[in-house]
Amino acid sequence: MKFAALALALLLAVGSHAAAMQSDAPSQLAHIRSAVGMYLDQVKDSAARSLDHLDGTEYESYKAQLATSLDSLQASIKSAQAGAEPYTDAAVAQVMEATTEVRASIMADVEALRTDLAPKREALKKVVDAHIEEYRTMLEPVLVDFSAYHKAQVDALKLKLDPVMDELTAKAKLALLYEAISAAMTKN
């Protein structure tokens, strides 16, 4: 009984927290406004970085004026956005209200299509997996033979190159020793 009470209390706490989080979530319109604001900030920052390239050129005198113009343009756009907010809220609310039935119908159609396609997707997955397994079993012996053949070729080449590499290494050591001795003798 204590376990059931604890589980119910936990579900109530988690459920009420989730409901509060959903009600605090920004609307799609607020999210779009935020994204547009971020985009405008990025454009302004990019333009300001472009103005940094004017340093040391004949256009350097225009840099401060252009930066001020960018700031005032951004402020004007943000104030226009804030002024249009009530109108866009009303328009979006009207559009959402007018299209409620259409959106519900579309969502129902999409869900019905998803439900209808689920068994077909599983059947297709089984067929594709069967074909992949068939191809793997057909190609595996060829690839194993190919790999073994090339491993034997590489091993044979390594056997032929080992004496040559040993000789080159010895010559390189002798050349380094000769250079060290020559350098020591010319010093003295």
PyMOL commands that set and color helices and strands:
alter all, ss='L'
color gray80, all
select helices_A, chain A and resi 2-24+28-52+60-98+100-187
alter helices_A, ss='H'
color red, helices_A
deselect
rebuild
show_as cartoon
